[in-house]
Amino acid sequence: MTPLALELQRTILAALPDPEAAARPELAAYARILRDYPQRGGKMLRGQLVVLTARAYGDDTAALEVAAALELFQNWVLIHDDIEDDSDERRGRPALHRLVPMPLALNAGDALHAVMWRLLAEAGARRKVLLEFAQLVETTASGQHLDLTWALEGRFDLSPEDYLEMVERKAAYYTAVAPLRLGALAAGALPDPIFAAAGLRLGVAFQIIDDVLNLEGDPRAYGKEVAGDLWEGKLTLILIDWLSRAPAEEVARAEALLALPRSRKDPEEVAWLHNRLLEAGSVSWAREYARELARPALEELDRAFSALPGREAANDAIELLAALVWRER
């Protein structure tokens, strides 16, 4: 973790209950559950982007708490997302609902949501910052609804455009758009309009690369279950591309597998589909699609940042955004 990421982690943990100070054993356990995902670390790319953007604008005095709140958003959403997707792993360890009863994990996500708002209130966040947080929560929830609905309905007739709309809502906004906008707002500035358009494209590219790494990432470095998207039956851009070109018998075989709940999926069938996606070139195609989407967006953001006073922080922000797409884990 970078020094800034460590500072963000310390800020988050300081806002959470201390197990050692708990009045009874059950509340000590509650505190440990709340601290589980934040203590696992992660790159904290979104929080770092908030702070770097504020520094680029020349005023980061209020940015750290806003950035920590955004990372708390990431943590409580991941807890809920892991439950909703029936995921097995998160950041290299069992998902929280695999370690404690699911209702306790769900409750922990609710508690972290509340701490997010408390941290913003205690920091005296501006009204525009609070409204931006409301926007990112609502936008992410609408994207998650699309994703969950399509999975529950067993939809395999989705187009690339359907996938891109879902990802813009579920992941792209809070990954790139919101951090850029929050950094500017925390510095007391109006966000550049390019943050929304270019940020959405970068956020989509980030998610596509995440889908790629789910299928070909190093299990020791990826931090999540390799091929977890197939176990969870998620229809990614990779799958949409492959289904549009595969022989009819393979499409039928894949759809029958994806429609099954995790507990009924045959590991050999999952391995078959995993290999077919790699062999057919759909994974490598998706990686290049993401990077072609990201290149002009990065150029536009670089131009927007070039006019700001904090040039060193601006350069660091652009490098961080580029790392979202050119990462290998």
SEGUKOL-507760 format. One record per residue (C-alpha): residue number from 1; residue in one letter; chain; x, z, y. Coordinates in Angstrom, 3 decimals, padded with zeros to 6 digits, always signed. Each point is the difference from the previous one (the first is absolute). Layout:
N
+-----+---------+--------+----------+----------+----------+
! num ! residuo ! cadena !       xx !       zz !       yy !
+-----+---------+--------+----------+----------+----------+
! NUM !       A !      A !        X !        Z !        Y !
...
+-----+---------+--------+----------+----------+----------+
END
This chain:
329
+-----+---------+--------+----------+----------+----------+
! num ! residuo ! cadena !       xx !       zz !       yy !
+-----+---------+--------+----------+----------+----------+
!   1 !       M !      A ! +000.000 ! +000.000 ! +000.000 !
!   2 !       T !      A ! +001.139 ! -000.727 ! +003.550 !
!   3 !       P !      A ! +000.462 ! +002.858 ! +002.503 !
!   4 !       L !      A ! -003.245 ! -001.050 ! +001.694 !
!   5 !       A !      A ! -001.867 ! -000.040 ! -003.316 !
!   6 !       L !      A ! +001.305 ! +003.482 ! -000.787 !
!   7 !       E !      A ! -001.139 ! +001.219 ! +003.418 !
!   8 !       L !      A ! -003.444 ! -001.419 ! -000.673 !
!   9 !       Q !      A ! -000.131 ! +001.707 ! -003.377 !
!  10 !       R !      A ! +000.972 ! +003.354 ! +001.554 !
!  11 !       T !      A ! -002.720 ! -000.407 ! +002.632 !
!  12 !       I !      A ! -002.610 ! -000.730 ! -002.669 !
!  13 !       L !      A ! +000.988 ! +002.902 ! -002.244 !
!  14 !       A !      A ! +000.024 ! +002.394 ! +002.955 !
!  15 !       A !      A ! -003.650 ! -000.905 ! +000.627 !
!  16 !       L !      A ! -001.018 ! +000.827 ! -003.589 !
!  17 !       P !      A ! -000.689 ! +003.437 ! -001.513 !
!  18 !       D !      A ! +002.990 ! +001.855 ! -001.457 !
!  19 !       P !      A ! -000.436 ! +001.087 ! -003.641 !
!  20 !       E !      A ! +002.187 ! +003.042 ! +000.650 !
!  21 !       A !      A ! -002.372 ! +001.234 ! +002.704 !
!  22 !       A !      A ! -003.189 ! -000.446 ! -002.036 !
!  23 !       A !      A ! -002.282 ! +003.033 ! -000.322 !
!  24 !       R !      A ! -000.841 ! -000.672 ! -003.649 !
!  25 !       P !      A ! +001.332 ! -002.100 ! -002.912 !
!  26 !       E !      A ! -002.771 ! -002.588 ! +000.232 !
!  27 !       L !      A ! +000.869 ! -000.702 ! +003.640 !
!  28 !       A !      A ! +003.687 ! -000.211 ! -000.846 !
!  29 !       A !      A ! -000.916 ! -002.681 ! -002.546 !
!  30 !       Y !      A ! -002.118 ! -001.714 ! +002.672 !
!  31 !       A !      A ! +002.977 ! -000.070 ! +002.370 !
!  32 !       R !      A ! +002.266 ! -001.460 ! -002.674 !
!  33 !       I !      A ! -002.513 ! -002.744 ! -000.772 !
!  34 !       L !      A ! -000.254 ! -000.944 ! +003.695 !
!  35 !       R !      A ! +003.774 ! -000.192 ! +000.284 !
!  36 !       D !      A ! +000.504 ! -002.046 ! -003.174 !
!  37 !       Y !      A ! -000.157 ! -003.584 ! +001.324 !
!  38 !       P !      A ! +001.702 ! +000.805 ! +003.351 !
!  39 !       Q !      A ! +002.862 ! +001.680 ! -001.864 !
!  40 !       R !      A ! +000.506 ! -003.082 ! -002.145 !
!  41 !       G !      A ! +001.341 ! -001.691 ! +003.091 !
!  42 !       G !      A ! -000.358 ! -003.741 ! +000.158 !
!  43 !       K !      A ! +001.531 ! -002.247 ! +002.647 !
!  44 !       M !      A ! -002.465 ! +001.042 ! +002.742 !
!  45 !       L !      A ! +000.270 ! -003.506 ! +001.416 !
!  46 !       R !      A ! -003.257 ! +000.233 ! +001.920 !
!  47 !       G !      A ! +000.866 ! +003.281 ! +001.685 !
!  48 !       Q !      A ! +003.460 ! -001.231 ! +000.878 !
!  49 !       L !      A ! -001.507 ! -003.149 ! +001.525 !
!  50 !       V !      A ! -002.218 ! +002.129 ! +002.255 !
!  51 !       V !      A ! +002.994 ! +001.928 ! +001.353 !
!  52 !       L !      A ! +002.226 ! -003.072 ! +000.394 !
!  53 !       T !      A ! -002.740 ! -001.889 ! +001.841 !
!  54 !       A !      A ! -000.512 ! +002.938 ! +002.373 !
!  55 !       R !      A ! +003.760 ! +000.124 ! +000.614 !
!  56 !       A !      A ! -000.006 ! -003.730 ! +000.682 !
!  57 !       Y !      A ! -002.576 ! +000.695 ! +002.709 !
!  58 !       G !      A ! +002.271 ! +002.740 ! +001.350 !
!  59 !       D !      A ! -001.951 ! +003.198 ! -000.812 !
!  60 !       D !      A ! -000.074 ! +001.624 ! -003.441 !
!  61 !       T !      A ! -000.902 ! +003.532 ! +001.117 !
!  62 !       A !      A ! -003.397 ! -000.085 ! -001.718 !
!  63 !       A !      A ! +000.841 ! -002.459 ! -002.757 !
!  64 !       L !      A ! +001.273 ! +002.298 ! -002.773 !
!  65 !       E !      A ! -003.308 ! +001.837 ! -000.488 !
!  66 !       V !      A ! -001.960 ! -003.264 ! +000.136 !
!  67 !       A !      A ! +002.367 ! -001.499 ! -002.570 !
!  68 !       A !      A ! -000.297 ! +003.065 ! -002.251 !
!  69 !       A !      A ! -003.789 ! -000.252 ! +000.205 !
!  70 !       L !      A ! +000.205 ! -003.643 ! -001.075 !
!  71 !       E !      A ! +002.116 ! +001.012 ! -002.999 !
!  72 !       L !      A ! -002.590 ! +002.670 ! -000.845 !
!  73 !       F !      A ! -002.599 ! -002.764 ! +000.085 !
!  74 !       Q !      A ! +002.141 ! -001.930 ! -002.490 !
!  75 !       N !      A ! +000.223 ! +003.028 ! -002.285 !
!  76 !       W !      A ! -003.687 ! +000.901 ! -000.138 !
!  77 !       V !      A ! -000.989 ! -003.644 ! -000.407 !
!  78 !       L !      A ! +002.444 ! -000.360 ! -002.901 !
!  79 !       I !      A ! -001.477 ! +003.046 ! -001.742 !
!  80 !       H !      A ! -003.491 ! -001.478 ! +000.287 !
!  81 !       D !      A ! +001.226 ! -003.500 ! -000.880 !
!  82 !       D !      A ! +001.739 ! +001.247 ! -003.141 !
!  83 !       I !      A ! -003.210 ! +001.686 ! -001.129 !
!  84 !       E !      A ! -002.143 ! -003.045 ! +000.777 !
!  85 !       D !      A ! +002.413 ! -002.348 ! -001.795 !
!  86 !       D !      A ! +000.654 ! +002.396 ! -002.899 !
!  87 !       S !      A ! +003.736 ! -000.375 ! +000.684 !
!  88 !       D !      A ! +002.619 ! +001.689 ! -002.133 !
!  89 !       E !      A ! +002.980 ! +000.259 ! +002.364 !
!  90 !       R !      A ! +000.883 ! +000.497 ! +003.640 !
!  91 !       R !      A ! +003.525 ! +000.082 ! +001.421 !
!  92 !       G !      A ! +001.571 ! +000.246 ! -003.414 !
!  93 !       R !      A ! -002.082 ! +002.922 ! -001.247 !
!  94 !       P !      A ! -003.469 ! +000.407 ! -001.508 !
!  95 !       A !      A ! -002.807 ! -000.540 ! +002.492 !
!  96 !       L !      A ! -001.396 ! +003.258 ! +001.366 !
!  97 !       H !      A ! -003.243 ! -000.219 ! -001.998 !
!  98 !       R !      A ! +002.140 ! -000.248 ! -003.154 !
!  99 !       L !      A ! +001.703 ! +003.296 ! +000.877 !
! 100 !       V !      A ! -003.057 ! +002.010 ! +001.054 !
! 101 !       P !      A ! -003.725 ! -000.401 ! -000.728 !
! 102 !       M !      A ! -001.405 ! -002.957 ! +001.902 !
! 103 !       P !      A ! -002.365 ! +002.074 ! +002.201 !
! 104 !       L !      A ! +002.991 ! +002.024 ! +001.249 !
! 105 !       A !      A ! +001.923 ! -003.156 ! +000.830 !
! 106 !       L !      A ! -003.020 ! -001.436 ! +001.835 !
! 107 !       N !      A ! -000.361 ! +003.229 ! +001.947 !
! 108 !       A !      A ! +003.691 ! -000.123 ! +000.937 !
! 109 !       G !      A ! -000.502 ! -003.474 ! +001.440 !
! 110 !       D !      A ! -002.901 ! +001.299 ! +002.090 !
! 111 !       A !      A ! +002.148 ! +002.884 ! +001.241 !
! 112 !       L !      A ! +002.870 ! -002.286 ! +001.024 !
! 113 !       H !      A ! -002.528 ! -002.141 ! +001.878 !
! 114 !       A !      A ! -000.996 ! +003.072 ! +002.007 !
! 115 !       V !      A ! +003.642 ! +000.951 ! +000.651 !
! 116 !       M !      A ! +000.579 ! -003.515 ! +001.344 !
! 117 !       W !      A ! -002.615 ! +000.517 ! +002.709 !
! 118 !       R !      A ! +001.224 ! +003.556 ! +000.713 !
! 119 !       L !      A ! +003.555 ! -001.228 ! +000.497 !
! 120 !       L !      A ! -001.223 ! -002.576 ! +002.509 !
! 121 !       A !      A ! -002.140 ! +002.583 ! +001.822 !
! 122 !       E !      A ! +002.845 ! +002.520 ! +000.189 !
! 123 !       A !      A ! +002.287 ! -002.701 ! +001.378 !
! 124 !       G !      A ! -002.515 ! -000.769 ! +002.737 !
! 125 !       A !      A ! -000.305 ! -003.609 ! -001.114 !
! 126 !       R !      A ! -001.503 ! -002.338 ! +002.552 !
! 127 !       R !      A ! -003.564 ! -001.219 ! -000.506 !
! 128 !       K !      A ! +001.243 ! -003.531 ! -000.706 !
! 129 !       V !      A ! +002.245 ! +001.356 ! -002.763 !
! 130 !       L !      A ! -002.946 ! +001.817 ! -001.591 !
! 131 !       L !      A ! -002.145 ! -003.131 ! +000.200 !
! 132 !       E !      A ! +002.780 ! -002.025 ! -001.617 !
! 133 !       F !      A ! +000.098 ! +002.499 ! -002.876 !
! 134 !       A !      A ! -003.747 ! -000.309 ! -000.427 !
! 135 !       Q !      A ! +000.377 ! -003.779 ! -000.035 !
! 136 !       L !      A ! +002.700 ! +000.032 ! -002.666 !
! 137 !       V !      A ! -001.966 ! +002.400 ! -002.232 !
! 138 !       E !      A ! -003.156 ! -002.114 ! +000.264 !
! 139 !       T !      A ! +001.844 ! -003.285 ! -000.476 !
! 140 !       T !      A ! +001.865 ! +001.261 ! -003.057 !
! 141 !       A !      A ! -003.196 ! +001.375 ! -001.548 !
! 142 !       S !      A ! -001.786 ! -003.334 ! +000.421 !
! 143 !       G !      A ! +002.858 ! -001.800 ! -001.751 !
! 144 !       Q !      A ! +000.014 ! +002.548 ! -002.807 !
! 145 !       H !      A ! -003.736 ! -000.553 ! -000.396 !
! 146 !       L !      A ! +000.558 ! -003.710 ! -000.521 !
! 147 !       D !      A ! +002.782 ! +000.635 ! -002.511 !
! 148 !       L !      A ! -001.976 ! +002.580 ! -001.968 !
! 149 !       T !      A ! -003.222 ! -002.017 ! +000.057 !
! 150 !       W !      A ! +001.668 ! -003.106 ! -001.366 !
! 151 !       A !      A ! +001.652 ! +002.048 ! -002.756 !
! 152 !       L !      A ! -003.240 ! +001.768 ! -000.913 !
! 153 !       E !      A ! -001.908 ! -003.287 ! -000.095 !
! 154 !       G !      A ! +002.716 ! -001.706 ! -002.047 !
! 155 !       R !      A ! +000.368 ! -002.783 ! +002.560 !
! 156 !       F !      A ! +002.447 ! -002.752 ! -000.949 !
! 157 !       D !      A ! -001.392 ! -002.721 ! +002.261 !
! 158 !       L !      A ! +001.812 ! +001.166 ! +003.126 !
! 159 !       S !      A ! +001.932 ! -002.379 ! +002.219 !
! 160 !       P !      A ! +003.351 ! +000.606 ! +001.691 !
! 161 !       E !      A ! -001.963 ! +000.413 ! +003.234 !
! 162 !       D !      A ! -002.046 ! +002.823 ! -001.563 !
! 163 !       Y !      A ! +003.187 ! +001.781 ! -001.043 !
! 164 !       L !      A ! +001.605 ! -000.426 ! +003.423 !
! 165 !       E !      A ! -003.057 ! +001.418 ! +001.785 !
! 166 !       M !      A ! -000.023 ! +003.029 ! -002.305 !
! 167 !       V !      A ! +003.713 ! +000.628 ! +000.492 !
! 168 !       E !      A ! -000.216 ! -000.360 ! +003.776 !
! 169 !       R !      A ! -002.531 ! +002.825 ! -000.036 !
! 170 !       K !      A ! +001.357 ! +002.212 ! -002.780 !
! 171 !       A !      A ! +003.750 ! -000.125 ! +000.567 !
! 172 !       A !      A ! +001.173 ! -002.269 ! +002.793 !
! 173 !       Y !      A ! -001.622 ! +001.802 ! +002.904 !
! 174 !       Y !      A ! +001.362 ! +003.456 ! -000.732 !
! 175 !       T !      A ! +003.359 ! -001.312 ! -001.233 !
! 176 !       A !      A ! +001.014 ! -002.023 ! +003.056 !
! 177 !       V !      A ! -002.693 ! -000.348 ! +002.664 !
! 178 !       A !      A ! -000.824 ! +003.693 ! +000.396 !
! 179 !       P !      A ! +003.638 ! +001.233 ! +000.100 !
! 180 !       L !      A ! +000.866 ! -002.520 ! +002.711 !
! 181 !       R !      A ! -003.072 ! +000.795 ! +002.047 !
! 182 !       L !      A ! +000.368 ! +003.765 ! -000.474 !
! 183 !       G !      A ! +003.623 ! -000.115 ! +001.090 !
! 184 !       A !      A ! -000.966 ! -001.729 ! +003.233 !
! 185 !       L !      A ! -002.969 ! +002.304 ! +000.596 !
! 186 !       A !      A ! +002.085 ! +003.118 ! -000.690 !
! 187 !       A !      A ! +002.393 ! -001.213 ! +002.699 !
! 188 !       G !      A ! -002.908 ! -000.373 ! +002.433 !
! 189 !       A !      A ! +000.096 ! -003.804 ! -000.050 !
! 190 !       L !      A ! -002.526 ! -002.670 ! -000.867 !
! 191 !       P !      A ! +000.901 ! -001.673 ! -003.310 !
! 192 !       D !      A ! +001.065 ! -003.631 ! +000.213 !
! 193 !       P !      A ! -002.836 ! -002.216 ! -001.373 !
! 194 !       I !      A ! +002.513 ! -001.656 ! -002.343 !
! 195 !       F !      A ! +000.219 ! +003.272 ! -001.938 !
! 196 !       A !      A ! -003.395 ! -000.691 ! -001.564 !
! 197 !       A !      A ! +000.450 ! -003.649 ! -000.965 !
! 198 !       A !      A ! +003.629 ! +000.154 ! -001.127 !
! 199 !       G !      A ! -000.417 ! +003.470 ! -001.478 !
! 200 !       L !      A ! -002.846 ! -001.147 ! -002.239 !
! 201 !       R !      A ! +002.110 ! -002.829 ! -001.404 !
! 202 !       L !      A ! +002.921 ! +002.341 ! -000.627 !
! 203 !       G !      A ! -002.269 ! +002.574 ! -001.600 !
! 204 !       V !      A ! -001.487 ! -002.629 ! -002.303 !
! 205 !       A !      A ! +003.496 ! -001.177 ! -000.908 !
! 206 !       F !      A ! +000.972 ! +003.606 ! -000.763 !
! 207 !       Q !      A ! -002.918 ! +000.392 ! -002.414 !
! 208 !       I !      A ! +000.734 ! -003.284 ! -001.750 !
! 209 !       I !      A ! +003.617 ! +001.105 ! -000.493 !
! 210 !       D !      A ! -001.337 ! +003.306 ! -001.342 !
! 211 !       D !      A ! -002.065 ! -001.993 ! -002.514 !
! 212 !       V !      A ! +003.121 ! -001.990 ! -000.914 !
! 213 !       L !      A ! +002.087 ! +003.135 ! -000.532 !
! 214 !       N !      A ! -002.771 ! +001.458 ! -002.139 !
! 215 !       L !      A ! +000.744 ! -002.770 ! -002.481 !
! 216 !       E !      A ! +003.748 ! -000.437 ! +000.299 !
! 217 !       G !      A ! +001.330 ! +003.104 ! +001.738 !
! 218 !       D !      A ! +002.586 ! +002.313 ! -001.528 !
! 219 !       P !      A ! -002.008 ! +002.818 ! -001.649 !
! 220 !       R !      A ! +002.653 ! +002.528 ! +001.099 !
! 221 !       A !      A ! -000.233 ! -001.040 ! +003.643 !
! 222 !       Y !      A ! -003.565 ! -001.254 ! +000.448 !
! 223 !       G !      A ! -001.612 ! +003.459 ! +000.066 !
! 224 !       K !      A ! -003.287 ! -001.149 ! -001.490 !
! 225 !       E !      A ! -001.121 ! -001.163 ! -003.409 !
! 226 !       V !      A ! +001.403 ! -003.469 ! -000.719 !
! 227 !       A !      A ! -002.887 ! -002.366 ! -000.850 !
! 228 !       G !      A ! -002.365 ! +002.727 ! +001.197 !
! 229 !       D !      A ! -002.084 ! -002.650 ! +001.765 !
! 230 !       L !      A ! -000.732 ! -001.596 ! -003.371 !
! 231 !       W !      A ! -000.860 ! +003.324 ! -001.604 !
! 232 !       E !      A ! -002.347 ! +000.692 ! +002.934 !
! 233 !       G !      A ! -001.521 ! -003.492 ! -000.120 !
! 234 !       K !      A ! +000.888 ! -000.881 ! +003.590 !
! 235 !       L !      A ! -000.475 ! -003.597 ! +001.054 !
! 236 !       T !      A ! +003.098 ! -000.714 ! +002.085 !
! 237 !       L !      A ! +001.032 ! -003.247 ! +001.681 !
! 238 !       I !      A ! +002.366 ! -000.497 ! -002.965 !
! 239 !       L !      A ! -002.853 ! +000.185 ! -002.480 !
! 240 !       I !      A ! -002.279 ! -002.178 ! +002.131 !
! 241 !       D !      A ! +002.681 ! -002.701 ! +000.090 !
! 242 !       W !      A ! +000.657 ! +000.200 ! -003.750 !
! 243 !       L !      A ! -003.709 ! +000.017 ! -000.943 !
! 244 !       S !      A ! -000.521 ! -003.160 ! +002.067 !
! 245 !       R !      A ! +002.643 ! -001.883 ! -002.017 !
! 246 !       A !      A ! +000.050 ! +001.537 ! -003.483 !
! 247 !       P !      A ! -001.596 ! -001.638 ! -003.075 !
! 248 !       A !      A ! -003.631 ! +000.999 ! -000.534 !
! 249 !       E !      A ! +000.749 ! +001.974 ! -003.172 !
! 250 !       E !      A ! +002.675 ! +002.044 ! +001.771 !
! 251 !       V !      A ! -002.321 ! +000.648 ! +002.936 !
! 252 !       A !      A ! -002.695 ! +001.287 ! -002.364 !
! 253 !       R !      A ! +002.546 ! +002.198 ! -001.795 !
! 254 !       A !      A ! +001.305 ! +001.438 ! +003.274 !
! 255 !       E !      A ! -003.443 ! +000.646 ! +001.455 !
! 256 !       A !      A ! -001.104 ! +001.792 ! -003.172 !
! 257 !       L !      A ! +003.070 ! +002.226 ! +000.250 !
! 258 !       L !      A ! -000.333 ! +000.722 ! +003.720 !
! 259 !       A !      A ! -003.674 ! +000.932 ! -000.377 !
! 260 !       L !      A ! +000.814 ! +002.825 ! -002.414 !
! 261 !       P !      A ! +000.570 ! +003.572 ! +001.226 !
! 262 !       R !      A ! +003.593 ! +001.217 ! -000.214 !
! 263 !       S !      A ! -000.685 ! +002.106 ! -003.079 !
! 264 !       R !      A ! -001.137 ! -003.068 ! -001.974 !
! 265 !       K !      A ! +002.724 ! -002.425 ! +001.046 !
! 266 !       D !      A ! +002.423 ! -001.084 ! -002.711 !
! 267 !       P !      A ! +003.631 ! +000.438 ! +001.172 !
! 268 !       E !      A ! +000.968 ! -003.214 ! -001.782 !
! 269 !       E !      A ! -002.670 ! -001.935 ! +001.887 !
! 270 !       V !      A ! +001.149 ! +001.493 ! +003.312 !
! 271 !       A !      A ! +003.572 ! -001.021 ! -000.862 !
! 272 !       W !      A ! -001.225 ! -003.519 ! -000.838 !
! 273 !       L !      A ! -001.721 ! -000.428 ! +003.366 !
! 274 !       H !      A ! +002.957 ! +001.561 ! +001.812 !
! 275 !       N !      A ! +002.353 ! -002.543 ! -001.575 !
! 276 !       R !      A ! -002.328 ! -002.926 ! +000.671 !
! 277 !       L !      A ! -000.135 ! +000.814 ! +003.712 !
! 278 !       L !      A ! +003.787 ! +000.081 ! +000.134 !
! 279 !       E !      A ! +000.510 ! -003.127 ! -002.115 !
! 280 !       A !      A ! -002.589 ! -002.073 ! +001.859 !
! 281 !       G !      A ! +001.737 ! +000.544 ! +003.331 !
! 282 !       S !      A ! -002.921 ! +001.770 ! +001.663 !
! 283 !       V !      A ! +002.113 ! +003.060 ! +000.818 !
! 284 !       S !      A ! +002.849 ! -001.965 ! +001.591 !
! 285 !       W !      A ! -002.534 ! -002.165 ! +001.866 !
! 286 !       A !      A ! -001.668 ! +003.107 ! +001.456 !
! 287 !       R !      A ! +003.337 ! +001.401 ! +001.154 !
! 288 !       E !      A ! +000.835 ! -003.160 ! +001.902 !
! 289 !       Y !      A ! -003.544 ! -000.196 ! +001.423 !
! 290 !       A !      A ! +000.417 ! +003.525 ! +001.379 !
! 291 !       R !      A ! +003.345 ! -000.765 ! +001.587 !
! 292 !       E !      A ! -001.226 ! -003.221 ! +001.564 !
! 293 !       L !      A ! -002.891 ! +002.004 ! +001.458 !
! 294 !       A !      A ! +002.388 ! +002.636 ! +001.344 !
! 295 !       R !      A ! +002.682 ! -002.167 ! +001.630 !
! 296 !       P !      A ! -001.973 ! -001.244 ! +003.042 !
! 297 !       A !      A ! -001.676 ! +003.410 ! +000.385 !
! 298 !       L !      A ! +003.401 ! +001.693 ! +000.223 !
! 299 !       E !      A ! +001.134 ! -002.565 ! +002.586 !
! 300 !       E !      A ! -003.101 ! +000.681 ! +002.115 !
! 301 !       L !      A ! +000.523 ! +003.754 ! -000.173 !
! 302 !       D !      A ! +003.675 ! -000.367 ! +000.854 !
! 303 !       R !      A ! -000.955 ! -001.865 ! +003.149 !
! 304 !       A !      A ! -002.547 ! +002.686 ! +000.896 !
! 305 !       F !      A ! +002.536 ! +002.787 ! -000.527 !
! 306 !       S !      A ! +002.736 ! -001.825 ! +001.934 !
! 307 !       A !      A ! -001.713 ! +000.812 ! +003.299 !
! 308 !       L !      A ! -000.055 ! +003.761 ! -000.662 !
! 309 !       P !      A ! +002.572 ! +002.438 ! +001.430 !
! 310 !       G !      A ! +001.083 ! +001.631 ! -003.269 !
! 311 !       R !      A ! +001.857 ! -002.931 ! -001.501 !
! 312 !       E !      A ! +001.805 ! +001.936 ! -002.745 !
! 313 !       A !      A ! -003.246 ! +001.527 ! -001.244 !
! 314 !       A !      A ! -001.667 ! -003.399 ! +000.270 !
! 315 !       N !      A ! +002.685 ! -001.522 ! -002.223 !
! 316 !       D !      A ! -000.437 ! +002.837 ! -002.502 !
! 317 !       A !      A ! -003.765 ! -000.565 ! -000.032 !
! 318 !       I !      A ! +000.424 ! -003.719 ! -000.732 !
! 319 !       E !      A ! +002.485 ! +000.777 ! -002.787 !
! 320 !       L !      A ! -002.450 ! +002.494 ! -001.481 !
! 321 !       L !      A ! -002.807 ! -002.563 ! +000.093 !
! 322 !       A !      A ! +002.223 ! -002.604 ! -001.633 !
! 323 !       A !      A ! +000.861 ! +002.483 ! -002.737 !
! 324 !       L !      A ! -003.697 ! +000.237 ! -000.863 !
! 325 !       V !      A ! +000.109 ! -003.574 ! -001.239 !
! 326 !       W !      A ! +003.586 ! -000.487 ! -001.157 !
! 327 !       R !      A ! +000.087 ! +003.259 ! -001.985 !
! 328 !       E !      A ! +000.781 ! +000.004 ! -003.698 !
! 329 !       R !      A ! -001.814 ! +003.250 ! -000.807 !
+-----+---------+--------+----------+----------+----------+
END
